[in-house]
């Protein structure tokens, strides 16, 4: 295990989960179960396995206590520091990083709470160190598990996928272009400066942006000065990547105006990124990057993982997908006791231990059949019930004679006796009346159906 003392880690866990509102109305997204652990467990375990000793977790203040209580029960050895931000402020990731800028003393690695991957983090960090990079962004190639075909609970609809156009040098991994595919129709112009910069330009529209970024400390300084930047992926990264191709002001004659000065008097990113003398001396004595040309001030790189699993569980489709395959991947999970809590009481003899996860203080009665399902903590499943391909979150009660297939039942919901549910999403605290038959529906506590 290696300690990465030159990096500080920050996990973004203050998101409202606006793409899956029926699931996050009463619980923060970071606590939604994946397997039998909250989603935030996976990025924290990734950091711990890579040798990080501490990390900061940015959370919404209204969920601070809930998140602390659940994370404290995960048995992680990494030291955690929770930083609350006001839940009524519509802050982006850049705003949150700016908020803790006084506590960022080194280069920083930023992860999203919904990132689930089996990648070796050392490979990504070494790309950063070897090239003295300003920024490294992690991408995943289309996953091999895409052949996993399933129906998303709720009304039938076509899944819409956001596509980014990523351009990078196939030989050096230099990141040279970031754009949203939705901004272009049939053609996309490419600047001559970019083509001159790279003769091995590879353009991809199917890469998944992991929302994991490794950045120089000076980029945090830039965020402090440019308060108009709200997000990392949508605003800061495209700006920094584009600036690689710009001329540095010091190379322009004094009687010429810098492009930067013409653009609303924005702070000069080149001046902010300038190394101090001591940083230059430290780098010159480092064993990393001795063969690389360090004349360029801003350098961005892409790490494209071809064979690793990488999913961001920020949509209903991807949340369902990771829960469908988590028992096959066994990411950061150990033996059977990690899948089936010792504190759970299972009386059924038709319970499939190979494909199921069960949280603590859950009771599964006799005469029940449960297959390929994730069951949270404090759940009660009564006799004569069949559950297949379902996700039951914490505190769910399933009464007698119920049949559930491919459903998501959110926190503290109640499925009354004699119900038959298929391909449904039941929101938190909702009680399904006795004998109800529902197919491809979203049942909410507002007593109405909502389209996803």
N, C-alpha and C positions, 0 to 999 in steps of 0.2 A: 504494500500500500504506500502511496506517495502523497505527501502533504503539499498542497499547492498554496504556499504562503503568499505568493505574489498576486493572488486573485481573491476577491470577495464574491460570494454567491448571493444572489437575490432571487427569490421565488415570488412571482406575481400571482396572488391569490385573492385579489379584491374584485375580480370581474363579477358582474351580475348574472352571467349566463343568459343573456338576452335572446340567444338562439333557441334555448330550451326552457322557456318561461314556466311551462306547466310543471317542470321538475325542480325548478329553483325558486318557486314562489315562497317556500317556507324554509329552505335550506340553501346555503351557498354552494356554488358549483363545485368548489374544491372538496366538499365532503360527500359528493355523490359516490356511491360504491362502485368500484371496479374490482371484480372478484369479491373477496370479503374484506377489502381494505378501502379507505377513502381515497379518492383520486389523487390527492396531494401526496400520498405516501410514495408514489413512484418517482417523481422528480427528486424528492428528499433522499430516497434510498439510492438513486443514481449518484447524487453528490457524495453521499456517505461512502459508497463503494469505491469512488474515485479518490478518496483520501481527504475530502474537505472536512474540516473540523467544526466549522460553524456556518450558518447561513441566516440571512434576514428574510422574513416572510411578510409581505405587504398584504394586509387584510382590511376589509371594511369594518369600521368600528362597531357596527351593530351586530356583527357575527364574531367578534374577537373571542368572547368567552367560549362559544360553541366550538370554534376551530381549535383553540388552545386545549380544551378538554379532550377532544378526539385525537389530536396529534400527540398529546402527552401519553396516550395509551398505546401508541404504536411500537414502543420499545426501541426507538432510534437512539443511536449513540451520538449523533451529531448535535452540537449545541444550537439551539434555535432561539432567535430573537424576533418577536412579533412586533410589527410596526403598523398601528392602525391609521387609516385615513378616513376622512368623513364620507359616510355612505351617500349623503345627499349631493355630493359633488361628482359631476360627470368627468372624472379624470381618466386619461389614457395612460398607457404604460410609461411614456416619457414624462408625463406629469408626476407619476408616482416615483420614478427614479430621481427626478428633480427634487422632490419633497425630502428625500433622505440623502441628498448630495453631501451634506456636512459629515455624514458617517461613512462615506465612500472614500477610503484613503489609498486604495490600490486600483489596479485594473479590475474589471468586474465581469462576471458571467451572469446573465439574466435568463431565467427559465420561466415558462408558463406552468401553472399548476396542473394543466390538462395534458402535459406531454408524457407519453408512456412509450418507452423505448428500451431496447437491450443493447444499445451501442456502448462501446468502450470510450468513455469520455476522454481518456488520455490521448486518443488519436486526434480529437478535435483541438484539444488544448495545445498539442505539439505543433499542429499546423500554425496556430497563432504565434507560438514562441519561435519556431524555426524561421519565420518570415518577418518577425518584428511587425506583425500586422496591426493595423488600426482597428480592424473589425473582422470577425469571422462569424458567418451565419451557417447554421446546420440545415441541410435539406435531405429528404428521403426520396428515393426512387419509388415508383408505384409498387405497392406491396404485393408479394406473392399470394397473400391470403385473399386477394380480391375475388378469387373464384368461390369464396364462401358466400353463397347466395342465401338471402333471408329477406323476410318481409319486415319493414319498419312499422312498429305499432302506430295506430292512428289512421286517419283517412288516407286512402290511396292517393299518392302524389309522386311525381317524378322528383328524384333527389337532384338538387342543384348544387354543383360544386364550383367554388370560386377557383379561378385559375390565375396564376401569376406567370409572367414571362421572365425567366431567369437566364441571363447571359453570363457565361464564365469561360475562361481559358481552359481547354481540356488538358493542357500539359502542365500549367502552373497552378491551376485552380483559382486564379485571380477572378474575383467577382466584379463584373464590369457593367451589368445592366440589371435593373429591377423595374418591372412595370406590371400593372394589372391588365389582364387580357380584355377586361370589359371596357377599357379605355380606347380600344381599337376595333375596327370592324373587319376590313379585308386586308389592309396593309399596315405595316408599322415602320416608320422611318428610323434608320440607324445612322448616327452621325459618323462623318468621315474620321473624326478624332478617335472614335471607338475602334473603327476598323483598322486605323493605323496603329493603334495601341496593341491590337491582338490579331494575329493571323490564324489563330486556332479557336475562334469564337464558336461556342456551342450554345444554341438557344433551346430552352426547354419550357414547355407549358404544363407538364404533368408532375413537376417536383412539388413535394409537400414542404412548405416552410414550417419548421418545427417551433418557431418563436423562441429558439435558444440562440443568444447572441453573446459573443465574447468581445469586450470593448476596452479600449484604452481609457484611462482615467480622464484624459483631456476631453473626451466626448461628453462625459458628465458635466465638465466645466462649460462646454458649449451649450448644453441644455439649460444650464442656469442662466446664461446670457440671452439665449433665444427662447423666450417664454411662449412664442407662438407655436412651437412644435409640441404636439400633444401625444403622438404615438411613435413607437420605435419603428415598427414595420412599415407603416403607411407613410410616414413623413421623414424621420431621421435617417433611416437606412438608404432610401432612394437618393436623398440629398447628399449624403456622404459618398455613396458610390459614384454619383455623377461628378462630384468635386475632384475625384481622382484625375479626371481628364482636363481640369482647368489649370491655367497658368498661375503660378504663385506670384503674388503681387510684387515680391522683392525683385523679380526678374523683369518687371515692366518699367520702362522709363518713367521718371518722376512726372513728366508732363502728360502722361497717359492716365486715364482713369481706370481703375480696376472694375471688372464686371461686378464684383461684390458690392462696391460702393454705389453702384447704380441701382441696386435692388433693395430699396427701402432701408438703406443704411444698416443692413444686417451685420452682426459681428463677424470679423474676419476669421474663418475657421483655420486658415493656415497659420496665423499668428498664435491662436490658441493651441494648435497642435505642435508647436515648436518644442523640441527637446531642450531640457536644461543641460548644462555642461556635465553634471554628475550622472545624468541618465545616459548621455553619450558615452562616457567612460565606462559605466557599468556594462552597457551593451557591447562595447568593443572588447571587453574581457570575457564575455559570455561564450560558452561553447555552442550556443545556438546561433544558427544563421550566419556562420562565418563566411559562407560562400555566396551570400546573396547581396545584391546591390541595394544599399540603404539610402540612396540619394533621394528617393521619392518620400514625400512627407505623409501622404495619405495612401494607405494600401488596404484594400478589402479583399477577403477571400471567402470562397464557398467550400464547405466540406459536404460532398455528396455521398451519402451512405447508400451503397447498392444492395448489400446483403442483409442489412439490419432491419429489424422491425421498428417502425416509427408511426405512431398514431397520435393525433390531437383529438381528444374526446370532447370537442366543443360543439358538436352538432348531434342531433338525435341519431342520425345514421351511424356516425363514428362511435358514439357512445354504445350503441347496440353492438356494433361490430367488435369492439375490443372485448366486451363481455362475452361474446359468442366464442372468441378464440383464446381467451386468457388462460383457460385450463390447459390448452395445448402448448402455449408459449411458456408458461411457468416463469414469467418475468419476476425476478426478485422474490419468488416464493419458494419455500423450502419443502419439507415433507408434508404428510397428510394433516398434521396438527395445525399447519398454517392455513390449510384450506377449510378444515372443519374444526371450529373452535372447541377446545376441551370443555368449555363452559356451556356448550349447547347440549340439549337433551333430545336424542333422536330415538323414538320408539318404533318407527316404521321399519319393516323388513323389505320394503320396496324403494329404498333410497339409494341412488346411484352415487357412490362416493367418488368415482373417477371423474365425473363431469359436474359436480356441484360444489358450491362454496356456502358455508354457513357461519354466521357471526355468533358472538357470545350471547348467552341468556335467551336463546331461541329454543322454543319447544315444538317438536314435530311429533304429533300423536300417531298412534298405531292406525292401521288401515288407510294409509296415505301412500300415494305413488309420486315420487319427485325425481325428475330427470333433467339434466343439462340446465340447471337453474342456479342463480345467485340469490341467497337469502341473507338479509342483514341481521342485525342484533335485535333482541327484544321482540322477535316475531312469534306469533302463535298460529300454528296450522292444525286445524281440527280434523277428526276422522272423516273417512269417505271422500277424500279430496284428491284430485289429480292435478299436478302442476308440471308443465313441460316448457322448456325454453323461456323461462320467465326471469325477471329481475324484481325481487321484493326488497325494498329498502327497509330501514330501521322502523321498528314499532308496528309493523303491519299485522293485521289479524285476518285470517281466512277461516270463516265458519264452515260448518259441515256441508257435505255434498256439493262442493264447488269444483268446477273444471276450468282451469286457466291454461291457455296455450299462447305462447309468444306475447306476453304482456309485460308492461312495466307498471309496478304498483309503488307509488311514492310514499314517503315517510308518513307513518301513523294513519294510513288509510285502512278502511274496513270493508271486506268483501262479505256481504251477508250470505246467509245459508241459501243453497240451491242455485247459485249464480253460475252462468256459463259465459266466459269471456274469451274472445279470440282476437289477437292483434289489436289490443287496446292499451291505452295509456291512462292510468288513473292518478290524478294529482294528489298531493299531500292532504291529509285530513278529510278526504272525501269518503263518504259511506255509500257503497252501492246497495240499493234496496234488495230485499230478498227475492229470489227467483228471477232476477234480471238476466236477459240475454243480450249481449252486446258484441258487435263485430266491427273492427276497423273504426273505433271511436276514441275520442279523447273525452274523458269524464272529469269534470273539474268541480271544485268546491263552490263555484259560482252557479252551479245547477244549469250549466249550458255547455254546449260543445264548442270547442275552439279548433280551428284549423292550424296545423303546424306549418 
